Amino acid sequence: LPVDIYKSEALRFTMEEGKIRPSLNSLSGLGNNAALSIAEARKKGSFKSVEDLRLSAKVGKNVIEILRDYGCLDGMPGDNQMTIF
């Protein structure tokens, strides 16, 4: 299974329906502290945007780029602003 910012544990692989879900820290370049911060921040609910994730989890742009590179942020808007037009 792919790494998922909502389903993956911070530091350990898990089993889901007989398949393996990698941990957040298994992504190359994403350390334990960032993984733990994301896991803690998601307890408050889903992230409205990439910006919301970055601010809530207190992670840097490098972590966001790693998540983006691995497809973990696909479909998530970049910022909290809504467009009127």
DSSP file (Angstrom, degrees, kcal/mol; ACC not computed):
  #  RESIDUE AA STRUCTURE BP1 BP2  ACC     N-H-->O    O-->H-N    N-H-->O    O-->H-N    TCO  KAPPA ALPHA  PHI   PSI    X-CA   Y-CA   Z-CA
    1    1 A L              0   0    0      0, 0.0     2,-0.1     0, 0.0     3,-0.1   0.000 360.0 360.0 360.0 155.2    0.0    0.0    0.0
    2    2 A P        -     0   0    0      0, 0.0     2,-0.2     0, 0.0    69,-0.1  -0.394 360.0 -92.2 -78.7 161.2    1.2    3.6   -0.5
    3    3 A V        -     0   0    0     67,-0.2     2,-0.4    18,-0.1    20,-0.1  -0.550  46.1-166.3 -68.1 136.2    2.2    5.9    2.4
    4    4 A D     >  -     0   0    0     18,-0.4     4,-2.5    -2,-0.2    20,-0.1  -0.996  24.3-141.6-131.7 129.2   -0.9    7.9    3.4
    5    5 A I  T  4 S+     0   0    0     -2,-0.4    37,-0.1    67,-0.4    -1,-0.1   0.712 105.5  37.4 -65.6 -17.4   -0.8   11.0    5.7
    6    6 A Y  T  4 S+     0   0    0     -3,-0.0    -1,-0.2     3,-0.0    -3,-0.0   0.739 126.4  32.1-101.0 -28.4   -3.9    9.8    7.4
    7    7 A K  T  4 S+     0   0    0      2,-0.1     2,-0.2    16,-0.0    -2,-0.2   0.742  94.7  90.8-104.2 -27.3   -3.5    6.0    7.5
    8    8 A S  S  < S-     0   0    0     -4,-2.5    15,-0.2     1,-0.1     5,-0.1  -0.495  74.1-124.9 -75.3 138.0    0.2    5.4    7.9
    9    9 A E        -     0   0    0      3,-0.5    15,-2.6    12,-0.3    16,-0.3  -0.361  22.3-118.3 -70.1 161.0    1.7    5.2   11.4
   10   10 A A  S    S+     0   0    0     13,-0.2    15,-2.0    14,-0.2    16,-0.1   0.942  99.8   7.1 -67.5 -48.2    4.5    7.6   12.1
   11   11 A L  S    S+     0   0    0     13,-0.2     2,-0.4    12,-0.1    -1,-0.1   0.453 118.1  56.5-122.1  -2.6    7.3    5.1   12.9
   12   12 A R  S    S-     0   0    0     10,-0.1    -3,-0.5     9,-0.0    12,-0.2  -0.980  71.7-116.4-139.2 149.3    6.0    1.6   12.1
   13   13 A F        -     0   0    0     -2,-0.4     2,-0.3    10,-0.1    -3,-0.1  -0.468  35.0-161.4 -73.1 149.2    4.6   -0.4    9.2
   14   14 A T  E     -A   21   0A   0      7,-2.2     7,-3.3    -2,-0.1     2,-0.4  -0.881  16.1-119.1-130.6 163.7    1.1   -1.7    9.7
   15   15 A M  E     -A   20   0A   0     -2,-0.3     2,-0.4     5,-0.2     5,-0.2  -0.878  25.5-179.2-103.9 134.7   -1.1   -4.4    8.1
   16   16 A E  E >  S-A   19   0A   0      3,-3.1     3,-1.9    -2,-0.4    -2,-0.0  -0.953  73.5 -26.0-134.5 115.1   -4.4   -3.5    6.4
   17   17 A E  T 3  S-     0   0    0     -2,-0.4     3,-0.1     1,-0.3    -1,-0.0   0.871 127.3 -47.9  50.1  43.3   -6.5   -6.3    4.9
   18   18 A G  T 3  S+     0   0    0      1,-0.3     2,-0.3     0, 0.0    -1,-0.3   0.539 120.1 105.9  79.1   7.4   -3.4   -8.5    4.5
   19   19 A K  E <  S-A   16   0A   0     -3,-1.9    -3,-3.1     2,-0.0     2,-0.5  -0.841  70.9-114.8-118.1 156.5   -1.4   -5.7    2.9
   20   20 A I  E     -A   15   0A   0     -2,-0.3    -5,-0.2    -5,-0.2    -7,-0.0  -0.782  19.2-161.8 -95.5 129.8    1.5   -3.7    4.3
   21   21 A R  E     -A   14   0A   0     -7,-3.3    -7,-2.2    -2,-0.5   -12,-0.3  -0.951  21.7-134.1-106.9 115.2    1.1    0.1    4.8
   22   22 A P        -     0   0    0      0, 0.0   -18,-0.4     0, 0.0   -10,-0.1  -0.247  22.3-108.2 -66.3 156.3    4.6    1.8    5.2
   23   23 A S    >   -     0   0    0    -15,-0.2     3,-1.1   -12,-0.1     4,-0.2  -0.360  24.5-112.2 -79.0 163.0    5.2    4.3    7.9
   24   24 A L  G >  S+     0   0    0    -15,-2.6     3,-1.6     1,-0.2   -14,-0.2   0.899 117.1  56.4 -61.5 -41.2    5.6    8.0    7.3
   25   25 A N  G 3  S+     0   0    0    -15,-2.0    -1,-0.2   -16,-0.3     4,-0.2   0.530  87.8  78.5 -73.7  -2.7    9.2    7.9    8.3
   26   26 A S  G <   +     0   0    0     -3,-1.1     2,-0.4   -16,-0.1    -1,-0.3   0.645  69.9 100.8 -77.1 -13.3    9.9    5.3    5.6
   27   27 A L  S X  S-     0   0    0     -3,-1.6     3,-2.4    -4,-0.2     2,-0.1  -0.588  91.4-104.4 -72.0 128.5    9.9    8.0    3.0
   28   28 A S  T 3  S+     0   0    0     -2,-0.4    -1,-0.1     1,-0.3     3,-0.1  -0.333 105.0  13.0 -58.2 120.7   13.5    8.9    2.1
   29   29 A G  T 3  S+     0   0    0      1,-0.2     2,-0.8    -4,-0.2    -1,-0.3   0.242  96.3 112.4  97.7 -12.2   14.4   12.2    3.8
   30   30 A L    <   -     0   0    0     -3,-2.4    -1,-0.2    -6,-0.1    -3,-0.1  -0.847  56.9-153.7 -97.8 111.3   11.4   12.3    6.1
   31   31 A G     >  -     0   0    0     -2,-0.8     4,-2.2    -3,-0.1     5,-0.2  -0.133  27.1 -99.3 -82.5 175.3   12.7   11.9    9.7
   32   32 A N  H  > S+     0   0    0      1,-0.2     4,-2.7     2,-0.2     5,-0.2   0.888 118.9  53.3 -60.5 -43.2   11.1   10.6   12.9
   33   33 A N  H  > S+     0   0    0      1,-0.2     4,-2.2     2,-0.2    -1,-0.2   0.916 110.7  46.1 -63.5 -42.9   10.3   14.0   14.3
   34   34 A A  H  > S+     0   0    0      2,-0.2     4,-2.3     1,-0.2    -1,-0.2   0.915 113.0  50.6 -64.6 -42.4    8.4   15.1   11.1
   35   35 A A  H  X S+     0   0    0     -4,-2.2     4,-2.3     1,-0.2    -2,-0.2   0.919 111.8  47.2 -61.7 -44.2    6.5   11.8   11.0
   36   36 A L  H  X S+     0   0    0     -4,-2.7     4,-2.2     1,-0.2    -1,-0.2   0.881 110.7  52.6 -64.8 -38.6    5.5   12.2   14.7
   37   37 A S  H  X S+     0   0    0     -4,-2.2     4,-2.4    -5,-0.2    -2,-0.2   0.902 110.3  47.3 -64.3 -41.7    4.4   15.8   14.1
   38   38 A I  H  X S+     0   0    0     -4,-2.3     4,-2.1     2,-0.2    -2,-0.2   0.930 112.1  50.0 -65.2 -45.2    2.2   14.8   11.2
   39   39 A A  H  < S+     0   0    0     -4,-2.3     4,-0.5     1,-0.2    -2,-0.2   0.879 113.4  46.4 -61.6 -38.5    0.7   12.0   13.1
   40   40 A E  H >< S+     0   0    0     -4,-2.2     3,-1.0     1,-0.2     4,-0.3   0.913 111.6  50.9 -69.5 -43.3    0.0   14.3   16.1
   41   41 A A  H >< S+     0   0    0     -4,-2.4     3,-1.5     1,-0.2    -2,-0.2   0.844 102.4  59.9 -65.5 -34.5   -1.5   17.0   13.9
   42   42 A R  G >< S+     0   0    0     -4,-2.1     3,-1.5     1,-0.3    -1,-0.2   0.676  87.0  75.7 -71.6 -14.8   -3.9   14.7   12.1
   43   43 A K  G <  S+     0   0    0     -3,-1.0    -1,-0.3    -4,-0.5    -2,-0.2   0.749  89.2  60.0 -63.7 -22.5   -5.6   13.8   15.4
   44   44 A K  G <  S-     0   0    0     -3,-1.5    -1,-0.3     1,-0.3     2,-0.2   0.485 123.6 -85.3 -85.1  -3.5   -7.2   17.2   15.2
   45   45 A G    <   -     0   0    0     -3,-1.5    -1,-0.3    -4,-0.1     2,-0.0  -0.696  65.4 -32.4 126.3-178.9   -9.0   16.4   11.9
   46   46 A S        -     0   0    0     -2,-0.2     2,-0.4    -3,-0.1   -40,-0.0  -0.332  62.8-107.6 -75.2 156.8   -8.2   16.4    8.2
   47   47 A F        -     0   0    0      1,-0.1    -1,-0.1    -2,-0.0     3,-0.1  -0.682  16.4-153.5 -86.4 133.3   -6.0   19.0    6.6
   48   48 A K  S    S-     0   0    0     -2,-0.4     2,-0.3     1,-0.2    -1,-0.1   0.778  74.0 -13.9 -75.6 -27.2   -7.7   21.6    4.5
   49   49 A S  S  > S-     0   0    0     27,-0.1     4,-2.2    29,-0.1    29,-0.2  -0.952  73.8 -91.1-161.9 173.1   -4.7   22.3    2.4
   50   50 A V  H  > S+     0   0    0     27,-2.7     4,-2.6    -2,-0.3    29,-0.2   0.894 126.7  53.6 -62.2 -40.0   -1.0   21.7    2.1
   51   51 A E  H  > S+     0   0    0     27,-1.5     4,-2.5    26,-0.3     5,-0.2   0.911 107.1  50.5 -61.0 -43.4   -0.5   25.0    3.9
   52   52 A D  H  > S+     0   0    0      2,-0.2     4,-3.0     1,-0.2     5,-0.3   0.908 110.9  49.4 -62.0 -42.9   -2.7   23.8    6.7
   53   53 A L  H  X S+     0   0    0     -4,-2.2     4,-2.6     2,-0.2     5,-0.3   0.937 111.5  48.9 -59.3 -48.1   -0.7   20.6    7.0
   54   54 A R  H  X>S+     0   0    0     -4,-2.6     5,-1.6     1,-0.2     4,-0.7   0.909 117.7  39.8 -60.9 -43.9    2.6   22.5    7.1
   55   55 A L  H  <5S+     0   0    0     -4,-2.5    -2,-0.2     3,-0.2    -1,-0.2   0.909 117.5  47.2 -74.1 -42.4    1.4   24.9    9.8
   56   56 A S  H  <5S+     0   0    0     -4,-3.0    -2,-0.2    -5,-0.2    -3,-0.2   0.906 120.7  36.9 -66.3 -42.3   -0.5   22.3   11.9
   57   57 A A  H  <5S-     0   0    0     -4,-2.6    -1,-0.2    -5,-0.3    -2,-0.2   0.565 102.9-132.3 -87.4  -8.8    2.3   19.7   11.8
   58   58 A K  T  <5 +     0   0    0     -4,-0.7     2,-0.3    -5,-0.3    -3,-0.2   0.934  53.7 148.8  56.1  49.2    5.0   22.4   12.1
   59   59 A V      < -     0   0    0     -5,-1.6    -1,-0.2    -6,-0.2    -2,-0.1  -0.802  42.4-116.1-111.7 156.8    7.0   20.9    9.2
   60   60 A G     >  -     0   0    0     -2,-0.3     4,-1.7     1,-0.1     3,-0.3  -0.204  31.5 -96.5 -86.2 176.9    9.2   22.6    6.7
   61   61 A K  H  > S+     0   0    0      1,-0.2     4,-2.4     2,-0.2     5,-0.2   0.812 120.5  61.7 -64.0 -31.1    9.0   23.0    3.0
   62   62 A N  H  > S+     0   0    0      2,-0.2     4,-2.1     1,-0.2    -1,-0.2   0.910 104.1  48.1 -62.6 -41.5   11.4   20.1    2.5
   63   63 A V  H  > S+     0   0    0     -3,-0.3     4,-2.6     2,-0.2    -1,-0.2   0.911 110.8  51.7 -64.4 -42.1    9.0   17.7    4.2
   64   64 A I  H  X S+     0   0    0     -4,-1.7     4,-2.5     1,-0.2    -2,-0.2   0.909 109.3  50.1 -61.2 -42.3    6.2   19.0    2.1
   65   65 A E  H  X S+     0   0    0     -4,-2.4     4,-2.9     2,-0.2    -1,-0.2   0.888 109.5  51.1 -64.4 -39.1    8.2   18.4   -1.1
   66   66 A I  H  X S+     0   0    0     -4,-2.1     4,-1.7     2,-0.2     6,-0.2   0.943 112.1  46.5 -62.3 -47.5    9.0   14.9    0.0
   67   67 A L  H  <>S+     0   0    0     -4,-2.6     5,-2.4     1,-0.2     6,-0.6   0.899 114.1  48.5 -61.5 -40.7    5.3   14.2    0.6
   68   68 A R  H ><5S+     0   0    0     -4,-2.5     3,-1.6     1,-0.2    -2,-0.2   0.922 108.1  54.2 -64.9 -44.8    4.5   15.8   -2.7
   69   69 A D  H 3<5S+     0   0    0     -4,-2.9    -1,-0.2     1,-0.3    -2,-0.2   0.830 109.9  47.6 -60.0 -33.1    7.1   13.7   -4.5
   70   70 A Y  T 3<5S-     0   0    0     -4,-1.7    -1,-0.3    -5,-0.2    -2,-0.2   0.355 117.5-111.7 -91.7   5.3    5.7   10.5   -3.2
   71   71 A G  T X 5S+     0   0    0     -3,-1.6     3,-0.9    -4,-0.2    -3,-0.2   0.614  78.6 129.7  79.7  11.9    2.1   11.4   -4.1
   72   72 A C  T 3 <S+     0   0    0     -5,-2.4   -67,-0.4     1,-0.2    -4,-0.2   0.674  74.7  45.8 -73.4 -16.4    0.9   11.8   -0.5
   73   73 A L  T >  S+     0   0    0     -6,-0.6     3,-2.3    -5,-0.1    -1,-0.2   0.268  77.2 140.5-110.2  10.1   -0.6   15.2   -1.2
   74   74 A D  T <  S+     0   0    0     -3,-0.9    -6,-0.0     1,-0.3     0, 0.0  -0.309  75.9  12.9 -56.7 130.0   -2.4   14.4   -4.5
   75   75 A G  T 3  S+     0   0    0      1,-0.3    -1,-0.3    -2,-0.0    -2,-0.0   0.344  96.5 122.3  85.9  -6.7   -5.7   16.2   -4.6
   76   76 A M    <   -     0   0    0     -3,-2.3    -1,-0.3     1,-0.0   -27,-0.1  -0.776  65.8-119.1 -91.0 128.5   -5.0   18.4   -1.7
   77   77 A P        -     0   0    0      0, 0.0   -27,-2.7     0, 0.0   -26,-0.3  -0.263  17.2-125.9 -63.2 153.9   -5.2   22.2   -2.4
   78   78 A G  S    S+     0   0    0    -29,-0.2   -27,-1.5   -28,-0.2     2,-0.2   0.889  82.0   9.3 -70.0 -41.8   -2.1   24.2   -2.0
   79   79 A D  S    S-     0   0    0      2,-0.2   -29,-0.1   -29,-0.2    -1,-0.0  -0.796  74.0-106.8-136.4 178.2   -3.5   26.9    0.3
   80   80 A N  S    S+     0   0    0     -2,-0.2     2,-0.2   -31,-0.1    -2,-0.0   0.558  80.7 108.1 -84.3  -9.2   -6.5   27.8    2.4
   81   81 A Q        -     0   0    0      1,-0.0     2,-0.4     0, 0.0    -2,-0.2  -0.459  60.4-143.3 -74.6 140.1   -7.7   30.5    0.1
   82   82 A M        -     0   0    0     -2,-0.2     2,-0.4     2,-0.0    -2,-0.1  -0.809  12.7-130.2 -98.7 141.9  -10.8   29.9   -1.9
   83   83 A T        -     0   0    0     -2,-0.4     0, 0.0     1,-0.1     0, 0.0  -0.772  11.3-162.8 -92.5 138.4  -11.1   31.2   -5.4
   84   84 A I              0   0    0     -2,-0.4    -1,-0.1     1,-0.1    -2,-0.0   0.796 360.0 360.0 -86.8 -31.4  -14.3   33.1   -6.3
   85   85 A F              0   0    0      0, 0.0    -1,-0.1     0, 0.0    -2,-0.0   0.429 360.0 360.0-101.4 360.0  -13.9   32.9  -10.0
